[in-house]
Amino acid sequence: MTKLIPLLLGLAIFLGMHAFSRNRAARANLIASKGEPFYKMFYSLVSLLGLSLLVYGYSFYRSQGLIPVWDPPRGLAHLAFLLVWLAFILMAAAYLPGRIKARAKHPMLAAVKLWAFGHLLANGDLGSILMFGAFLGWAVYARIALKKAERAEGIPPGAAMVGSSRNDIIAIVLGTAATAAFALWLHTLLIGVAIIGR
């Protein structure tokens, strides 16, 4: 179980920093005492440290041998692929105001939830369950925190500006291209796991 320690530390640092940023009172207090430039630098450095440790930890864990928990049916891998494709589209839509962004309200968080849930379906080992389960839990928490903050500030639900339908088409094209790139090449290069022919 010691092979999971770097992964767990990375998750705690990376997601802990992001959870802290959702706590508006704590964030405001830090900015008030140290200044906004310090907060931005602190947030960036801690997030980078957590992400680096997370990537290393997951790679180290896989190199030491997976800890099986359950064996997902092969069909779930196809469902996971579909969910990840939708996640990439939502990720692109987060920067392209359109109907997709307006309907999703917070498309980046929706993308993280779909990405994490899809990977939970396709991976039955303990390290993957811990990592993707943690990201799914964080995304749910962040969405609830945002909803409470918007309600407190009197922002009506679905108040995102609707842009052109052209942006939706661009988001779909970009999301599809990113999915194809990961399936054919990047997932194997970055994670060491082939999607095609898995």
C-alpha positions as CSV (number, residue, x, y, z in Angstrom):
1,M,0.0,0.0,0.0
2,T,3.0,2.3,0.4
3,K,3.1,2.6,-3.4
4,L,-0.1,4.7,-3.1
5,I,1.5,7.3,-0.8
6,P,2.8,9.7,-3.6
7,L,-0.5,9.5,-5.4
8,L,-2.5,10.3,-2.2
9,L,-0.2,13.2,-1.3
10,G,-0.6,14.6,-4.8
11,L,-4.4,14.4,-4.6
12,A,-4.4,16.0,-1.1
13,I,-2.3,18.9,-2.2
14,F,-3.8,19.5,-5.7
15,L,-7.5,19.1,-4.7
16,G,-7.0,20.6,-1.3
17,M,-5.7,23.8,-2.9
18,H,-8.6,23.9,-5.3
19,A,-11.1,23.3,-2.5
20,F,-9.5,26.1,-0.5
21,S,-10.0,28.5,-3.5
22,R,-13.7,27.7,-3.4
23,N,-13.8,28.9,0.2
24,R,-14.4,32.5,-0.5
25,A,-14.0,33.7,3.1
26,A,-10.7,32.0,3.6
27,R,-9.5,33.1,0.2
28,A,-10.5,36.7,0.9
29,N,-8.7,36.7,4.3
30,L,-5.5,35.4,2.7
31,I,-5.7,38.1,0.0
32,A,-6.4,40.8,2.6
33,S,-3.4,39.8,4.7
34,K,-0.9,38.9,2.0
35,G,-2.1,40.7,-1.1
36,E,-3.5,39.3,-4.4
37,P,-0.2,38.8,-6.1
38,F,1.0,36.6,-3.2
39,Y,-2.3,34.6,-3.4
40,K,-2.0,34.0,-7.1
41,M,1.6,32.9,-6.8
42,F,0.9,30.7,-3.8
43,Y,-2.1,29.1,-5.6
44,S,-0.1,28.4,-8.7
45,L,2.9,27.0,-7.0
46,V,0.9,24.7,-4.7
47,S,-1.3,23.5,-7.5
48,L,1.8,22.8,-9.7
49,L,3.4,20.9,-6.9
50,G,0.3,18.9,-6.3
51,L,-0.2,18.2,-10.0
52,S,3.4,17.1,-10.4
53,L,3.2,14.8,-7.4
54,L,-0.1,13.4,-8.7
55,V,1.3,12.6,-12.1
56,Y,4.4,11.0,-10.6
57,G,2.4,9.2,-8.0
58,Y,0.0,7.6,-10.5
59,S,2.9,6.6,-12.7
60,F,4.8,5.2,-9.8
61,Y,1.8,3.3,-8.6
62,R,1.2,1.7,-12.0
63,S,4.9,0.8,-12.4
64,Q,4.7,-1.1,-9.1
65,G,1.7,-3.2,-10.2
66,L,-2.0,-2.4,-10.0
67,I,-4.1,-3.4,-6.9
68,P,-7.2,-5.0,-8.4
69,V,-10.6,-4.3,-6.8
70,W,-13.0,-5.4,-9.5
71,D,-12.9,-6.3,-13.2
72,P,-15.0,-3.8,-15.3
73,P,-17.0,-5.4,-18.2
74,R,-15.5,-4.5,-21.6
75,G,-18.6,-2.6,-22.6
76,L,-17.9,0.0,-19.9
77,A,-14.8,1.1,-21.7
78,H,-16.9,2.1,-24.7
79,L,-19.2,4.1,-22.4
80,A,-16.2,5.7,-20.8
81,F,-14.9,6.8,-24.3
82,L,-18.3,8.5,-25.0
83,L,-18.2,10.3,-21.6
84,V,-14.7,11.5,-22.2
85,W,-15.6,12.8,-25.6
86,L,-18.4,14.8,-24.1
87,A,-16.0,16.0,-21.4
88,F,-13.6,17.4,-24.0
89,I,-16.5,19.2,-25.8
90,L,-17.5,20.7,-22.5
91,M,-13.9,21.7,-21.8
92,A,-13.7,23.6,-25.1
93,A,-17.2,25.1,-24.6
94,A,-16.0,26.6,-21.3
95,Y,-14.0,29.1,-23.3
96,L,-16.5,29.5,-26.2
97,P,-19.8,31.1,-25.1
98,G,-22.7,29.4,-26.7
99,R,-25.7,27.2,-26.0
100,I,-23.5,24.4,-24.7
101,K,-21.9,26.6,-22.1
102,A,-25.2,28.2,-21.1
103,R,-26.9,24.8,-20.6
104,A,-24.0,23.3,-18.7
105,K,-23.8,26.5,-16.5
106,H,-20.3,25.4,-15.4
107,P,-18.9,23.3,-18.3
108,M,-15.4,22.8,-16.8
109,L,-16.8,21.2,-13.7
110,A,-19.2,19.2,-15.7
111,A,-16.3,18.1,-17.9
112,V,-14.3,17.0,-14.8
113,K,-17.3,15.0,-13.5
114,L,-17.8,13.2,-16.9
115,W,-14.0,12.5,-17.3
116,A,-13.7,11.2,-13.7
117,F,-16.9,9.1,-13.9
118,G,-15.9,7.6,-17.3
119,H,-12.5,6.6,-15.9
120,L,-14.1,5.1,-12.8
121,L,-16.2,2.9,-15.1
122,A,-13.3,1.7,-17.1
123,N,-10.7,1.1,-14.3
124,G,-11.2,-1.3,-11.5
125,D,-7.9,-1.0,-9.6
126,L,-7.5,0.8,-6.3
127,G,-5.2,3.6,-7.4
128,S,-7.6,4.6,-10.2
129,I,-10.6,4.4,-8.0
130,L,-8.9,6.7,-5.5
131,M,-7.7,9.2,-8.1
132,F,-10.8,9.4,-10.2
133,G,-13.1,9.1,-7.3
134,A,-11.4,12.0,-5.6
135,F,-11.7,14.2,-8.7
136,L,-15.4,13.3,-9.0
137,G,-16.0,14.1,-5.4
138,W,-14.1,17.4,-5.7
139,A,-16.1,18.4,-8.8
140,V,-19.4,17.7,-7.0
141,Y,-18.3,19.7,-4.0
142,A,-17.1,22.6,-6.2
143,R,-20.4,22.7,-8.0
144,I,-22.4,22.8,-4.8
145,A,-20.1,25.6,-3.4
146,L,-20.6,27.6,-6.6
147,K,-24.3,27.2,-6.5
148,K,-24.4,28.4,-2.9
149,A,-22.2,31.4,-3.8
150,E,-24.4,32.3,-6.7
151,R,-27.5,32.1,-4.6
152,A,-25.9,34.3,-2.0
153,E,-25.0,36.9,-4.6
154,G,-28.4,36.8,-6.2
155,I,-27.2,35.4,-9.5
156,P,-30.1,33.6,-11.2
157,P,-29.7,30.0,-12.3
158,G,-28.5,29.6,-15.9
159,A,-27.5,33.3,-16.1
160,A,-24.5,32.5,-18.4
161,M,-24.5,34.6,-21.6
162,V,-25.5,32.7,-24.7
163,G,-23.1,33.2,-27.6
164,S,-23.3,32.2,-31.2
165,S,-24.1,28.6,-32.4
166,R,-20.8,28.9,-34.3
167,N,-19.0,28.6,-31.0
168,D,-20.9,25.4,-30.2
169,I,-19.8,23.9,-33.5
170,I,-16.2,24.9,-32.8
171,A,-16.4,23.4,-29.3
172,I,-17.6,20.1,-30.8
173,V,-14.9,20.1,-33.5
174,L,-12.2,20.9,-30.9
175,G,-13.5,18.3,-28.4
176,T,-13.7,15.6,-31.1
177,A,-10.1,16.4,-32.3
178,A,-8.8,16.3,-28.7
179,T,-10.5,13.0,-28.1
180,A,-9.1,11.5,-31.3
181,A,-5.6,12.8,-30.4
182,F,-5.7,11.2,-26.9
183,A,-7.2,7.9,-28.2
184,L,-4.7,7.5,-31.0
185,W,-1.5,8.9,-29.4
186,L,-1.5,11.2,-26.4
187,H,-3.0,8.8,-23.8
188,T,-0.3,6.2,-24.6
189,L,2.5,8.8,-24.6
190,L,1.4,10.6,-21.3
191,I,-0.2,7.7,-19.3
192,G,1.4,4.7,-20.9
193,V,-2.0,3.0,-21.6
194,A,-3.2,2.5,-25.1
195,I,-6.9,3.3,-25.8
196,I,-7.1,1.7,-29.2
197,G,-6.7,-2.0,-29.0
198,R,-6.8,-2.0,-25.2
